[in-house]
Amino acid sequence: MPQGDNSKDTDKQKRQAEHIEKSNQKKGISESEAEKKAWATINSMYGWDKRVNNGRGSSGGKTNAKKVVHNTF
């Protein structure tokens, strides 16, 4: 699916994006910027922005390092 293609989004997601877009427009944000922000919000809500790198790169704040405890006795 090409970037920006919203054809697989559910009706609920489309309604949510439209609501967010209208809210942003009321705040004085341009129509195109409001649409971008709305879909960025929807993607963030459903975790799609986290799946883009396919497990490569950032670990999302999680590390495999063990915690070192120093005794001060």
CHARMM-style PDB file with segment names, atoms N, HN, CA, C and O in Angstrom:
ATOM      1  N   MET     1       0.854  -1.178   0.000  1.00  0.00      PROA
ATOM      2  CA  MET     1       0.000   0.000   0.000  1.00  0.00      PROA
ATOM      3  C   MET     1       0.897   1.238   0.000  1.00  0.00      PROA
ATOM      4  O   MET     1       1.778   1.354   0.852  1.00  0.00      PROA
ATOM      5  N   PRO     2       0.692   2.152  -0.927  1.00  0.00      PROA
ATOM      6  CA  PRO     2       1.514   3.351  -0.999  1.00  0.00      PROA
ATOM      7  C   PRO     2       1.316   4.242   0.223  1.00  0.00      PROA
ATOM      8  O   PRO     2       0.258   4.239   0.852  1.00  0.00      PROA
ATOM      9  N   GLN     3       2.353   4.997   0.538  1.00  0.00      PROA
ATOM     10  HN  GLN     3       3.212   4.999   0.027  1.00  0.00      PROA
ATOM     11  CA  GLN     3       2.254   5.914   1.664  1.00  0.00      PROA
ATOM     12  C   GLN     3       1.151   6.923   1.401  1.00  0.00      PROA
ATOM     13  O   GLN     3       1.060   7.480   0.307  1.00  0.00      PROA
ATOM     14  N   GLY     4       0.309   7.160   2.410  1.00  0.00      PROA
ATOM     15  HN  GLY     4       0.383   6.708   3.299  1.00  0.00      PROA
ATOM     16  CA  GLY     4      -0.784   8.108   2.259  1.00  0.00      PROA
ATOM     17  C   GLY     4      -2.069   7.487   1.752  1.00  0.00      PROA
ATOM     18  O   GLY     4      -3.078   8.182   1.637  1.00  0.00      PROA
ATOM     19  N   ASP     5      -2.063   6.201   1.446  1.00  0.00      PROA
ATOM     20  HN  ASP     5      -1.243   5.636   1.539  1.00  0.00      PROA
ATOM     21  CA  ASP     5      -3.252   5.516   0.956  1.00  0.00      PROA
ATOM     22  C   ASP     5      -4.096   5.095   2.161  1.00  0.00      PROA
ATOM     23  O   ASP     5      -3.660   4.271   2.965  1.00  0.00      PROA
ATOM     24  N   ASN     6      -5.290   5.651   2.285  1.00  0.00      PROA
ATOM     25  HN  ASN     6      -5.643   6.320   1.632  1.00  0.00      PROA
ATOM     26  CA  ASN     6      -6.151   5.367   3.430  1.00  0.00      PROA
ATOM     27  C   ASN     6      -7.262   4.386   3.071  1.00  0.00      PROA
ATOM     28  O   ASN     6      -8.268   4.324   3.778  1.00  0.00      PROA
ATOM     29  N   SER     7      -7.109   3.623   2.000  1.00  0.00      PROA
ATOM     30  HN  SER     7      -6.292   3.674   1.426  1.00  0.00      PROA
ATOM     31  CA  SER     7      -8.180   2.752   1.534  1.00  0.00      PROA
ATOM     32  C   SER     7      -8.475   1.606   2.501  1.00  0.00      PROA
ATOM     33  O   SER     7      -9.596   1.098   2.513  1.00  0.00      PROA
ATOM     34  N   LYS     8      -7.510   1.189   3.304  1.00  0.00      PROA
ATOM     35  HN  LYS     8      -6.600   1.602   3.295  1.00  0.00      PROA
ATOM     36  CA  LYS     8      -7.744   0.081   4.226  1.00  0.00      PROA
ATOM     37  C   LYS     8      -8.175   0.529   5.618  1.00  0.00      PROA
ATOM     38  O   LYS     8      -8.342  -0.301   6.512  1.00  0.00      PROA
ATOM     39  N   ASP     9      -8.352   1.814   5.804  1.00  0.00      PROA
ATOM     40  HN  ASP     9      -8.216   2.488   5.078  1.00  0.00      PROA
ATOM     41  CA  ASP     9      -8.808   2.319   7.087  1.00  0.00      PROA
ATOM     42  C   ASP     9     -10.281   1.981   7.281  1.00  0.00      PROA
ATOM     43  O   ASP     9     -11.055   1.959   6.324  1.00  0.00      PROA
ATOM     44  N   THR    10     -10.657   1.721   8.521  1.00  0.00      PROA
ATOM     45  HN  THR    10     -10.028   1.739   9.299  1.00  0.00      PROA
ATOM     46  CA  THR    10     -12.046   1.401   8.823  1.00  0.00      PROA
ATOM     47  C   THR    10     -12.895   2.675   8.798  1.00  0.00      PROA
ATOM     48  O   THR    10     -12.369   3.787   8.817  1.00  0.00      PROA
ATOM     49  N   ASP    11     -14.201   2.492   8.754  1.00  0.00      PROA
ATOM     50  HN  ASP    11     -14.629   1.588   8.738  1.00  0.00      PROA
ATOM     51  CA  ASP    11     -15.101   3.640   8.793  1.00  0.00      PROA
ATOM     52  C   ASP    11     -14.914   4.432  10.083  1.00  0.00      PROA
ATOM     53  O   ASP    11     -14.985   5.661  10.081  1.00  0.00      PROA
ATOM     54  N   LYS    12     -14.678   3.724  11.175  1.00  0.00      PROA
ATOM     55  HN  LYS    12     -14.622   2.726  11.176  1.00  0.00      PROA
ATOM     56  CA  LYS    12     -14.476   4.390  12.463  1.00  0.00      PROA
ATOM     57  C   LYS    12     -13.243   5.289  12.409  1.00  0.00      PROA
ATOM     58  O   LYS    12     -13.275   6.426  12.878  1.00  0.00      PROA
ATOM     59  N   GLN    13     -12.158   4.771  11.833  1.00  0.00      PROA
ATOM     60  HN  GLN    13     -12.132   3.847  11.451  1.00  0.00      PROA
ATOM     61  CA  GLN    13     -10.935   5.559  11.743  1.00  0.00      PROA
ATOM     62  C   GLN    13     -11.133   6.776  10.846  1.00  0.00      PROA
ATOM     63  O   GLN    13     -10.612   7.853  11.134  1.00  0.00      PROA
ATOM     64  N   LYS    14     -11.876   6.609   9.770  1.00  0.00      PROA
ATOM     65  HN  LYS    14     -12.300   5.734   9.535  1.00  0.00      PROA
ATOM     66  CA  LYS    14     -12.149   7.733   8.869  1.00  0.00      PROA
ATOM     67  C   LYS    14     -12.992   8.800   9.575  1.00  0.00      PROA
ATOM     68  O   LYS    14     -12.745   9.995   9.413  1.00  0.00      PROA
ATOM     69  N   ARG    15     -13.991   8.365  10.360  1.00  0.00      PROA
ATOM     70  HN  ARG    15     -14.192   7.395  10.491  1.00  0.00      PROA
ATOM     71  CA  ARG    15     -14.813   9.323  11.113  1.00  0.00      PROA
ATOM     72  C   ARG    15     -13.967  10.057  12.142  1.00  0.00      PROA
ATOM     73  O   ARG    15     -14.099  11.269  12.311  1.00  0.00      PROA
ATOM     74  N   GLN    16     -13.091   9.316  12.835  1.00  0.00      PROA
ATOM     75  HN  GLN    16     -12.983   8.332  12.698  1.00  0.00      PROA
ATOM     76  CA  GLN    16     -12.234   9.944  13.837  1.00  0.00      PROA
ATOM     77  C   GLN    16     -11.313  10.980  13.192  1.00  0.00      PROA
ATOM     78  O   GLN    16     -11.141  12.080  13.718  1.00  0.00      PROA
ATOM     79  N   ALA    17     -10.728  10.624  12.057  1.00  0.00      PROA
ATOM     80  HN  ALA    17     -10.867   9.731  11.630  1.00  0.00      PROA
ATOM     81  CA  ALA    17      -9.831  11.548  11.363  1.00  0.00      PROA
ATOM     82  C   ALA    17     -10.576  12.801  10.919  1.00  0.00      PROA
ATOM     83  O   ALA    17     -10.052  13.911  11.019  1.00  0.00      PROA
ATOM     84  N   GLU    18     -11.801  12.620  10.426  1.00  0.00      PROA
ATOM     85  HN  GLU    18     -12.227  11.719  10.344  1.00  0.00      PROA
ATOM     86  CA  GLU    18     -12.600  13.761   9.985  1.00  0.00      PROA
ATOM     87  C   GLU    18     -12.919  14.683  11.166  1.00  0.00      PROA
ATOM     88  O   GLU    18     -12.863  15.906  11.036  1.00  0.00      PROA
ATOM     89  N   HSD    19     -13.251  14.097  12.305  1.00  0.00      PROA
ATOM     90  HN  HSD    19     -13.297  13.103  12.410  1.00  0.00      PROA
ATOM     91  CA  HSD    19     -13.560  14.878  13.494  1.00  0.00      PROA
ATOM     92  C   HSD    19     -12.328  15.661  13.955  1.00  0.00      PROA
ATOM     93  O   HSD    19     -12.426  16.845  14.279  1.00  0.00      PROA
ATOM     94  N   ILE    20     -11.179  15.003  13.981  1.00  0.00      PROA
ATOM     95  HN  ILE    20     -11.099  14.042  13.718  1.00  0.00      PROA
ATOM     96  CA  ILE    20      -9.940  15.662  14.388  1.00  0.00      PROA
ATOM     97  C   ILE    20      -9.583  16.776  13.409  1.00  0.00      PROA
ATOM     98  O   ILE    20      -9.150  17.854  13.815  1.00  0.00      PROA
ATOM     99  N   GLU    21      -9.766  16.507  12.116  1.00  0.00      PROA
ATOM    100  HN  GLU    21     -10.117  15.631  11.786  1.00  0.00      PROA
ATOM    101  CA  GLU    21      -9.471  17.506  11.089  1.00  0.00      PROA
ATOM    102  C   GLU    21     -10.338  18.752  11.265  1.00  0.00      PROA
ATOM    103  O   GLU    21      -9.835  19.873  11.203  1.00  0.00      PROA
ATOM    104  N   LYS    22     -11.629  18.558  11.482  1.00  0.00      PROA
ATOM    105  HN  LYS    22     -12.038  17.647  11.533  1.00  0.00      PROA
ATOM    106  CA  LYS    22     -12.532  19.701  11.681  1.00  0.00      PROA
ATOM    107  C   LYS    22     -12.151  20.490  12.932  1.00  0.00      PROA
ATOM    108  O   LYS    22     -12.203  21.720  12.938  1.00  0.00      PROA
ATOM    109  N   SER    23     -11.770  19.778  13.983  1.00  0.00      PROA
ATOM    110  HN  SER    23     -11.727  18.779  13.978  1.00  0.00      PROA
ATOM    111  CA  SER    23     -11.348  20.431  15.219  1.00  0.00      PROA
ATOM    112  C   SER    23     -10.105  21.280  14.988  1.00  0.00      PROA
ATOM    113  O   SER    23     -10.008  22.398  15.495  1.00  0.00      PROA
ATOM    114  N   ASN    24      -9.156  20.749  14.224  1.00  0.00      PROA
ATOM    115  HN  ASN    24      -9.235  19.841  13.813  1.00  0.00      PROA
ATOM    116  CA  ASN    24      -7.940  21.506  13.917  1.00  0.00      PROA
ATOM    117  C   ASN    24      -8.240  22.725  13.061  1.00  0.00      PROA
ATOM    118  O   ASN    24      -7.627  23.777  13.245  1.00  0.00      PROA
ATOM    119  N   GLN    25      -9.172  22.598  12.130  1.00  0.00      PROA
ATOM    120  HN  GLN    25      -9.670  21.743  11.980  1.00  0.00      PROA
ATOM    121  CA  GLN    25      -9.538  23.730  11.272  1.00  0.00      PROA
ATOM    122  C   GLN    25     -10.174  24.845  12.089  1.00  0.00      PROA
ATOM    123  O   GLN    25      -9.964  26.024  11.804  1.00  0.00      PROA
ATOM    124  N   LYS    26     -10.958  24.474  13.113  1.00  0.00      PROA
ATOM    125  HN  LYS    26     -11.129  23.517  13.344  1.00  0.00      PROA
ATOM    126  CA  LYS    26     -11.564  25.479  13.986  1.00  0.00      PROA
ATOM    127  C   LYS    26     -10.497  26.254  14.748  1.00  0.00      PROA
ATOM    128  O   LYS    26     -10.710  27.401  15.142  1.00  0.00      PROA
ATOM    129  N   LYS    27      -9.339  25.611  14.954  1.00  0.00      PROA
ATOM    130  HN  LYS    27      -9.166  24.680  14.634  1.00  0.00      PROA
ATOM    131  CA  LYS    27      -8.232  26.259  15.657  1.00  0.00      PROA
ATOM    132  C   LYS    27      -7.410  27.149  14.728  1.00  0.00      PROA
ATOM    133  O   LYS    27      -6.441  27.771  15.160  1.00  0.00      PROA
ATOM    134  N   GLY    28      -7.798  27.210  13.447  1.00  0.00      PROA
ATOM    135  HN  GLY    28      -8.585  26.704  13.096  1.00  0.00      PROA
ATOM    136  CA  GLY    28      -7.118  28.081  12.506  1.00  0.00      PROA
ATOM    137  C   GLY    28      -6.026  27.406  11.691  1.00  0.00      PROA
ATOM    138  O   GLY    28      -5.267  28.084  10.998  1.00  0.00      PROA
ATOM    139  N   ILE    29      -5.934  26.096  11.762  1.00  0.00      PROA
ATOM    140  HN  ILE    29      -6.551  25.546  12.325  1.00  0.00      PROA
ATOM    141  CA  ILE    29      -4.936  25.365  10.986  1.00  0.00      PROA
ATOM    142  C   ILE    29      -5.481  25.153   9.576  1.00  0.00      PROA
ATOM    143  O   ILE    29      -6.669  24.880   9.405  1.00  0.00      PROA
ATOM    144  N   SER    30      -4.617  25.277   8.564  1.00  0.00      PROA
ATOM    145  HN  SER    30      -3.651  25.498   8.703  1.00  0.00      PROA
ATOM    146  CA  SER    30      -5.056  25.124   7.175  1.00  0.00      PROA
ATOM    147  C   SER    30      -5.630  23.723   6.946  1.00  0.00      PROA
ATOM    148  O   SER    30      -5.338  22.785   7.686  1.00  0.00      PROA
ATOM    149  N   GLU    31      -6.450  23.610   5.906  1.00  0.00      PROA
ATOM    150  HN  GLU    31      -6.688  24.373   5.304  1.00  0.00      PROA
ATOM    151  CA  GLU    31      -7.134  22.346   5.617  1.00  0.00      PROA
ATOM    152  C   GLU    31      -6.147  21.204   5.382  1.00  0.00      PROA
ATOM    153  O   GLU    31      -6.319  20.111   5.922  1.00  0.00      PROA
ATOM    154  N   SER    32      -5.114  21.456   4.577  1.00  0.00      PROA
ATOM    155  HN  SER    32      -4.975  22.343   4.138  1.00  0.00      PROA
ATOM    156  CA  SER    32      -4.158  20.382   4.272  1.00  0.00      PROA
ATOM    157  C   SER    32      -3.359  19.976   5.512  1.00  0.00      PROA
ATOM    158  O   SER    32      -3.124  18.789   5.740  1.00  0.00      PROA
ATOM    159  N   GLU    33      -2.946  20.954   6.306  1.00  0.00      PROA
ATOM    160  HN  GLU    33      -3.137  21.918   6.121  1.00  0.00      PROA
ATOM    161  CA  GLU    33      -2.186  20.651   7.526  1.00  0.00      PROA
ATOM    162  C   GLU    33      -3.074  19.947   8.549  1.00  0.00      PROA
ATOM    163  O   GLU    33      -2.616  19.048   9.255  1.00  0.00      PROA
ATOM    164  N   ALA    34      -4.342  20.351   8.631  1.00  0.00      PROA
ATOM    165  HN  ALA    34      -4.714  21.081   8.057  1.00  0.00      PROA
ATOM    166  CA  ALA    34      -5.277  19.714   9.555  1.00  0.00      PROA
ATOM    167  C   ALA    34      -5.480  18.241   9.189  1.00  0.00      PROA
ATOM    168  O   ALA    34      -5.557  17.383  10.068  1.00  0.00      PROA
ATOM    169  N   GLU    35      -5.566  17.956   7.891  1.00  0.00      PROA
ATOM    170  HN  GLU    35      -5.504  18.654   7.177  1.00  0.00      PROA
ATOM    171  CA  GLU    35      -5.728  16.571   7.446  1.00  0.00      PROA
ATOM    172  C   GLU    35      -4.483  15.748   7.792  1.00  0.00      PROA
ATOM    173  O   GLU    35      -4.601  14.621   8.273  1.00  0.00      PROA
ATOM    174  N   LYS    36      -3.306  16.301   7.554  1.00  0.00      PROA
ATOM    175  HN  LYS    36      -3.211  17.217   7.163  1.00  0.00      PROA
ATOM    176  CA  LYS    36      -2.061  15.600   7.889  1.00  0.00      PROA
ATOM    177  C   LYS    36      -1.998  15.287   9.384  1.00  0.00      PROA
ATOM    178  O   LYS    36      -1.656  14.173   9.781  1.00  0.00      PROA
ATOM    179  N   LYS    37      -2.330  16.278  10.199  1.00  0.00      PROA
ATOM    180  HN  LYS    37      -2.607  17.183   9.876  1.00  0.00      PROA
ATOM    181  CA  LYS    37      -2.281  16.084  11.651  1.00  0.00      PROA
ATOM    182  C   LYS    37      -3.320  15.063  12.105  1.00  0.00      PROA
ATOM    183  O   LYS    37      -3.063  14.270  13.012  1.00  0.00      PROA
ATOM    184  N   ALA    38      -4.487  15.083  11.478  1.00  0.00      PROA
ATOM    185  HN  ALA    38      -4.696  15.726  10.742  1.00  0.00      PROA
ATOM    186  CA  ALA    38      -5.540  14.137  11.848  1.00  0.00      PROA
ATOM    187  C   ALA    38      -5.089  12.706  11.591  1.00  0.00      PROA
ATOM    188  O   ALA    38      -5.235  11.841  12.454  1.00  0.00      PROA
ATOM    189  N   TRP    39      -4.539  12.454  10.397  1.00  0.00      PROA
ATOM    190  HN  TRP    39      -4.421  13.157   9.696  1.00  0.00      PROA
ATOM    191  CA  TRP    39      -4.112  11.086  10.084  1.00  0.00      PROA
ATOM    192  C   TRP    39      -2.884  10.680  10.888  1.00  0.00      PROA
ATOM    193  O   TRP    39      -2.719   9.502  11.204  1.00  0.00      PROA
ATOM    194  N   ALA    40      -2.024  11.629  11.224  1.00  0.00      PROA
ATOM    195  HN  ALA    40      -2.158  12.586  10.968  1.00  0.00      PROA
ATOM    196  CA  ALA    40      -0.887  11.310  12.088  1.00  0.00      PROA
ATOM    197  C   ALA    40      -1.386  10.877  13.470  1.00  0.00      PROA
ATOM    198  O   ALA    40      -0.831   9.966  14.085  1.00  0.00      PROA
ATOM    199  N   THR    41      -2.434  11.540  13.942  1.00  0.00      PROA
ATOM    200  HN  THR    41      -2.885  12.279  13.443  1.00  0.00      PROA
ATOM    201  CA  THR    41      -3.022  11.182  15.231  1.00  0.00      PROA
ATOM    202  C   THR    41      -3.645   9.792  15.176  1.00  0.00      PROA
ATOM    203  O   THR    41      -3.443   8.984  16.083  1.00  0.00      PROA
ATOM    204  N   ILE    42      -4.399   9.510  14.119  1.00  0.00      PROA
ATOM    205  HN  ILE    42      -4.563  10.166  13.383  1.00  0.00      PROA
ATOM    206  CA  ILE    42      -5.031   8.191  13.964  1.00  0.00      PROA
ATOM    207  C   ILE    42      -3.960   7.107  13.890  1.00  0.00      PROA
ATOM    208  O   ILE    42      -4.075   6.073  14.549  1.00  0.00      PROA
ATOM    209  N   ASN    43      -2.918   7.342  13.088  1.00  0.00      PROA
ATOM    210  HN  ASN    43      -2.826   8.181  12.553  1.00  0.00      PROA
ATOM    211  CA  ASN    43      -1.841   6.361  12.972  1.00  0.00      PROA
ATOM    212  C   ASN    43      -1.161   6.119  14.306  1.00  0.00      PROA
ATOM    213  O   ASN    43      -0.803   4.986  14.629  1.00  0.00      PROA
ATOM    214  N   SER    44      -0.983   7.168  15.074  1.00  0.00      PROA
ATOM    215  HN  SER    44      -1.274   8.089  14.812  1.00  0.00      PROA
ATOM    216  CA  SER    44      -0.376   7.038  16.391  1.00  0.00      PROA
ATOM    217  C   SER    44      -1.280   6.261  17.342  1.00  0.00      PROA
ATOM    218  O   SER    44      -0.804   5.429  18.116  1.00  0.00      PROA
ATOM    219  N   MET    45      -2.587   6.532  17.284  1.00  0.00      PROA
ATOM    220  HN  MET    45      -2.974   7.207  16.656  1.00  0.00      PROA
ATOM    221  CA  MET    45      -3.543   5.850  18.160  1.00  0.00      PROA
ATOM    222  C   MET    45      -3.565   4.348  17.906  1.00  0.00      PROA
ATOM    223  O   MET    45      -3.678   3.557  18.843  1.00  0.00      PROA
ATOM    224  N   TYR    46      -3.459   3.960  16.654  1.00  0.00      PROA
ATOM    225  HN  TYR    46      -3.367   4.602  15.893  1.00  0.00      PROA
ATOM    226  CA  TYR    46      -3.548   2.552  16.306  1.00  0.00      PROA
ATOM    227  C   TYR    46      -2.189   1.880  16.189  1.00  0.00      PROA
ATOM    228  O   TYR    46      -2.105   0.708  15.824  1.00  0.00      PROA
ATOM    229  N   GLY    47      -1.110   2.623  16.498  1.00  0.00      PROA
ATOM    230  HN  GLY    47      -1.178   3.575  16.795  1.00  0.00      PROA
ATOM    231  CA  GLY    47       0.220   2.052  16.540  1.00  0.00      PROA
ATOM    232  C   GLY    47       0.865   1.814  15.198  1.00  0.00      PROA
ATOM    233  O   GLY    47       1.902   1.154  15.125  1.00  0.00      PROA
ATOM    234  N   TRP    48       0.280   2.333  14.126  1.00  0.00      PROA
ATOM    235  HN  TRP    48      -0.562   2.868  14.186  1.00  0.00      PROA
ATOM    236  CA  TRP    48       0.848   2.092  12.805  1.00  0.00      PROA
ATOM    237  C   TRP    48       2.181   2.775  12.637  1.00  0.00      PROA
ATOM    238  O   TRP    48       3.034   2.295  11.891  1.00  0.00      PROA
ATOM    239  N   ASP    49       2.381   3.911  13.329  1.00  0.00      PROA
ATOM    240  HN  ASP    49       1.688   4.302  13.935  1.00  0.00      PROA
ATOM    241  CA  ASP    49       3.659   4.600  13.216  1.00  0.00      PROA
ATOM    242  C   ASP    49       4.789   3.786  13.840  1.00  0.00      PROA
ATOM    243  O   ASP    49       5.952   3.989  13.491  1.00  0.00      PROA
ATOM    244  N   LYS    50       4.472   2.872  14.752  1.00  0.00      PROA
ATOM    245  HN  LYS    50       3.527   2.707  15.035  1.00  0.00      PROA
ATOM    246  CA  LYS    50       5.478   2.043  15.399  1.00  0.00      PROA
ATOM    247  C   LYS    50       5.862   0.847  14.539  1.00  0.00      PROA
ATOM    248  O   LYS    50       6.948   0.290  14.702  1.00  0.00      PROA
ATOM    249  N   ARG    51       4.981   0.446  13.624  1.00  0.00      PROA
ATOM    250  HN  ARG    51       4.099   0.898  13.491  1.00  0.00      PROA
ATOM    251  CA  ARG    51       5.214  -0.749  12.815  1.00  0.00      PROA
ATOM    252  C   ARG    51       6.007  -0.469  11.542  1.00  0.00      PROA
ATOM    253  O   ARG    51       6.430  -1.405  10.865  1.00  0.00      PROA
ATOM    254  N   VAL    52       6.208   0.763  11.217  1.00  0.00      PROA
ATOM    255  HN  VAL    52       5.864   1.523  11.767  1.00  0.00      PROA
ATOM    256  CA  VAL    52       6.820   1.122   9.942  1.00  0.00      PROA
ATOM    257  C   VAL    52       8.238   0.582   9.800  1.00  0.00      PROA
ATOM    258  O   VAL    52       8.611   0.145   8.711  1.00  0.00      PROA
ATOM    259  N   ASN    53       9.049   0.596  10.874  1.00  0.00      PROA
ATOM    260  HN  ASN    53       8.746   0.951  11.759  1.00  0.00      PROA
ATOM    261  CA  ASN    53      10.444   0.198  10.736  1.00  0.00      PROA
ATOM    262  C   ASN    53      10.646  -1.312  10.843  1.00  0.00      PROA
ATOM    263  O   ASN    53      11.787  -1.773  10.836  1.00  0.00      PROA
ATOM    264  N   ASN    54       9.586  -2.081  10.940  1.00  0.00      PROA
ATOM    265  HN  ASN    54       8.659  -1.706  10.946  1.00  0.00      PROA
ATOM    266  CA  ASN    54       9.644  -3.545  10.916  1.00  0.00      PROA
ATOM    267  C   ASN    54      10.627  -4.135  11.924  1.00  0.00      PROA
ATOM    268  O   ASN    54      11.324  -5.102  11.618  1.00  0.00      PROA
ATOM    269  N   GLY    55      10.685  -3.570  13.100  1.00  0.00      PROA
ATOM    270  HN  GLY    55      10.118  -2.784  13.349  1.00  0.00      PROA
ATOM    271  CA  GLY    55      11.537  -4.127  14.137  1.00  0.00      PROA
ATOM    272  C   GLY    55      12.983  -3.689  14.071  1.00  0.00      PROA
ATOM    273  O   GLY    55      13.792  -4.122  14.891  1.00  0.00      PROA
ATOM    274  N   ARG    56      13.324  -2.853  13.132  1.00  0.00      PROA
ATOM    275  HN  ARG    56      12.666  -2.501  12.466  1.00  0.00      PROA
ATOM    276  CA  ARG    56      14.695  -2.356  13.035  1.00  0.00      PROA
ATOM    277  C   ARG    56      14.763  -0.979  13.668  1.00  0.00      PROA
ATOM    278  O   ARG    56      13.785  -0.233  13.691  1.00  0.00      PROA
ATOM    279  N   GLY    57      15.932  -0.664  14.175  1.00  0.00      PROA
ATOM    280  HN  GLY    57      16.727  -1.271  14.156  1.00  0.00      PROA
ATOM    281  CA  GLY    57      16.123   0.682  14.699  1.00  0.00      PROA
ATOM    282  C   GLY    57      15.733   0.785  16.156  1.00  0.00      PROA
ATOM    283  O   GLY    57      16.112  -0.058  16.969  1.00  0.00      PROA
ATOM    284  N   SER    58      14.990   1.794  16.480  1.00  0.00      PROA
ATOM    285  HN  SER    58      14.682   2.479  15.819  1.00  0.00      PROA
ATOM    286  CA  SER    58      14.638   2.097  17.865  1.00  0.00      PROA
ATOM    287  C   SER    58      13.880   0.956  18.519  1.00  0.00      PROA
ATOM    288  O   SER    58      13.035   0.310  17.900  1.00  0.00      PROA
ATOM    289  N   SER    59      14.199   0.725  19.781  1.00  0.00      PROA
ATOM    290  HN  SER    59      14.886   1.250  20.284  1.00  0.00      PROA
ATOM    291  CA  SER    59      13.533  -0.339  20.522  1.00  0.00      PROA
ATOM    292  C   SER    59      12.340   0.187  21.306  1.00  0.00      PROA
ATOM    293  O   SER    59      11.753  -0.540  22.107  1.00  0.00      PROA
ATOM    294  N   GLY    60      11.982   1.433  21.083  1.00  0.00      PROA
ATOM    295  HN  GLY    60      12.459   2.024  20.433  1.00  0.00      PROA
ATOM    296  CA  GLY    60      10.832   2.001  21.773  1.00  0.00      PROA
ATOM    297  C   GLY    60      11.094   2.249  23.245  1.00  0.00      PROA
ATOM    298  O   GLY    60      10.167   2.244  24.054  1.00  0.00      PROA
ATOM    299  N   GLY    61      12.367   2.470  23.599  1.00  0.00      PROA
ATOM    300  HN  GLY    61      13.121   2.474  22.941  1.00  0.00      PROA
ATOM    301  CA  GLY    61      12.712   2.744  24.983  1.00  0.00      PROA
ATOM    302  C   GLY    61      13.061   1.504  25.769  1.00  0.00      PROA
ATOM    303  O   GLY    61      13.556   1.616  26.890  1.00  0.00      PROA
ATOM    304  N   LYS    62      12.825   0.343  25.232  1.00  0.00      PROA
ATOM    305  HN  LYS    62      12.423   0.252  24.321  1.00  0.00      PROA
ATOM    306  CA  LYS    62      13.149  -0.897  25.927  1.00  0.00      PROA
ATOM    307  C   LYS    62      14.571  -1.318  25.576  1.00  0.00      PROA
ATOM    308  O   LYS    62      14.996  -1.207  24.426  1.00  0.00      PROA
ATOM    309  N   THR    63      15.291  -1.795  26.565  1.00  0.00      PROA
ATOM    310  HN  THR    63      14.946  -1.885  27.499  1.00  0.00      PROA
ATOM    311  CA  THR    63      16.644  -2.268  26.305  1.00  0.00      PROA
ATOM    312  C   THR    63      16.804  -3.666  26.867  1.00  0.00      PROA
ATOM    313  O   THR    63      16.045  -4.086  27.741  1.00  0.00      PROA
ATOM    314  N   ASN    64      17.772  -4.369  26.372  1.00  0.00      PROA
ATOM    315  HN  ASN    64      18.388  -4.028  25.662  1.00  0.00      PROA
ATOM    316  CA  ASN    64      18.068  -5.704  26.870  1.00  0.00      PROA
ATOM    317  C   ASN    64      19.142  -5.675  27.940  1.00  0.00      PROA
ATOM    318  O   ASN    64      19.534  -6.723  28.453  1.00  0.00      PROA
ATOM    319  N   ALA    65      19.623  -4.487  28.285  1.00  0.00      PROA
ATOM    320  HN  ALA    65      19.304  -3.636  27.868  1.00  0.00      PROA
ATOM    321  CA  ALA    65      20.680  -4.367  29.279  1.00  0.00      PROA
ATOM    322  C   ALA    65      20.146  -4.750  30.655  1.00  0.00      PROA
ATOM    323  O   ALA    65      19.016  -4.428  31.021  1.00  0.00      PROA
ATOM    324  N   LYS    66      20.999  -5.449  31.406  1.00  0.00      PROA
ATOM    325  HN  LYS    66      21.917  -5.711  31.108  1.00  0.00      PROA
ATOM    326  CA  LYS    66      20.613  -5.828  32.768  1.00  0.00      PROA
ATOM    327  C   LYS    66      20.920  -4.682  33.710  1.00  0.00      PROA
ATOM    328  O   LYS    66      21.905  -3.963  33.542  1.00  0.00      PROA
ATOM    329  N   LYS    67      20.079  -4.528  34.684  1.00  0.00      PROA
ATOM    330  HN  LYS    67      19.279  -5.112  34.821  1.00  0.00      PROA
ATOM    331  CA  LYS    67      20.280  -3.481  35.675  1.00  0.00      PROA
ATOM    332  C   LYS    67      21.384  -3.908  36.635  1.00  0.00      PROA
ATOM    333  O   LYS    67      21.364  -5.019  37.165  1.00  0.00      PROA
ATOM    334  N   VAL    68      22.335  -3.026  36.848  1.00  0.00      PROA
ATOM    335  HN  VAL    68      22.351  -2.124  36.418  1.00  0.00      PROA
ATOM    336  CA  VAL    68      23.441  -3.324  37.743  1.00  0.00      PROA
ATOM    337  C   VAL    68      23.134  -2.721  39.093  1.00  0.00      PROA
ATOM    338  O   VAL    68      22.841  -1.530  39.200  1.00  0.00      PROA
ATOM    339  N   VAL    69      23.202  -3.540  40.118  1.00  0.00      PROA
ATOM    340  HN  VAL    69      23.441  -4.507  40.031  1.00  0.00      PROA
ATOM    341  CA  VAL    69      22.961  -3.078  41.482  1.00  0.00      PROA
ATOM    342  C   VAL    69      24.292  -3.038  42.218  1.00  0.00      PROA
ATOM    343  O   VAL    69      24.990  -4.049  42.284  1.00  0.00      PROA
ATOM    344  N   HSD    70      24.651  -1.892  42.768  1.00  0.00      PROA
ATOM    345  HN  HSD    70      24.083  -1.071  42.715  1.00  0.00      PROA
ATOM    346  CA  HSD    70      25.904  -1.746  43.495  1.00  0.00      PROA
ATOM    347  C   HSD    70      25.595  -1.755  44.987  1.00  0.00      PROA
ATOM    348  O   HSD    70      24.786  -0.965  45.475  1.00  0.00      PROA
ATOM    349  N   ASN    71      26.247  -2.654  45.693  1.00  0.00      PROA
ATOM    350  HN  ASN    71      26.904  -3.296  45.296  1.00  0.00      PROA
ATOM    351  CA  ASN    71      26.073  -2.699  47.138  1.00  0.00      PROA
ATOM    352  C   ASN    71      26.983  -1.655  47.764  1.00  0.00      PROA
ATOM    353  O   ASN    71      28.148  -1.528  47.387  1.00  0.00      PROA
ATOM    354  N   THR    72      26.450  -0.916  48.711  1.00  0.00      PROA
ATOM    355  HN  THR    72      25.503  -1.019  49.016  1.00  0.00      PROA
ATOM    356  CA  THR    72      27.230   0.130  49.377  1.00  0.00      PROA
ATOM    357  C   THR    72      27.525  -0.262  50.818  1.00  0.00      PROA
ATOM    358  O   THR    72      27.537   0.601  51.696  1.00  0.00      PROA
ATOM    359  N   PHE    73      27.761  -1.537  51.078  1.00  0.00      PROA
ATOM    360  HN  PHE    73      27.750  -2.238  50.364  1.00  0.00      PROA
ATOM    361  CA  PHE    73      28.026  -2.010  52.440  1.00  0.00      PROA
ATOM    362  C   PHE    73      29.427  -1.717  52.847  1.00  0.00      PROA
ATOM    363  OT1 PHE    73      29.826  -2.044  53.964  1.00  0.00      PROA
TER     364      PHE     73
END
